[in-house]
């Protein structure tokens, strides 16, 4: 994820998502709360939870994302912004 970028606030009706940071530090905004997730740490986002990931650093970050069920097949993302 490029430096100084972010997703839009959204939620998934069905998908449970696990993010694992492989490089850098991400900021997750989960139901209005700020969560710092450092390299080699992860965060689980349950269905129906409003969230977004942000890279508030000057360097790119990398992460793995596992969604179950797969978001592409269920098309369950709802944007809130």
N, C-alpha and C positions, 0 to 999 in steps of 0.2 A: 504494500500500500504506500503510495507516495507520501512524502513529507507534507505536513500541514493540510491534510485532507480528512474528510469524514463521510460516512454514509448518512442517509436521511433516517429520521426516527421511523421505526416500523415494528411490526410484530408478525408472527407466523401463527396461523390458526392450528396447524397440526405438528409442524416440525419442532423438534428439540434440537438445539445446536450446541456443539462443543467447539470452542476456539482454543488453539494451542499456539502460543507465541514461539516461533523458531528464531526470530531476530528482532531485537528492539523491544520497546515498551508501547503498549496500546492503552488507550483510555476507553472504557466501555461506559456508556450512560445507560443504566438499567432502571426503568421506572423512576427516572429523575435523579437517581443516585450515581455518583461518579465512582468507578471502580478501576484501579490501576492494575494492569496485568503485565508483569515483566516477562522477559525472555525465560523460557523453560517453565512457564506457568500456563494454566488454562482456566477457562471459565465456561460454565454450562448455563445456557439460556433456555428456559422452559417455554413451551407453547403459550401464546397469548400475552407474553411479557414484552412490553414496549422497550426497544433498545436501539442502540447504534454503536458502531466502533469508530474511534477517531485516532488519527496519528497526529498528535500535537507536538511532535519533535521535528527537527530539521533534517532528519535522515529517514530513508525508507524503512518500513518494517515488513516482516514476513510472518505468516501464520498458516496453520492448517485449520480447515473448517470441515467438520463432519456434521451433516444434517440427516436426521431420521424422522419421518420419511424424507426422501430426496425432494428438495424444494422445486426442482425443475419439473418433476412428474406430478406434483400436487398443486403447484401454482398457488400457494397459500400465503404469500407475502402481501401485507396490507400496509401501504405507506400512510403515515400520520401527518406529514408536512406538506 
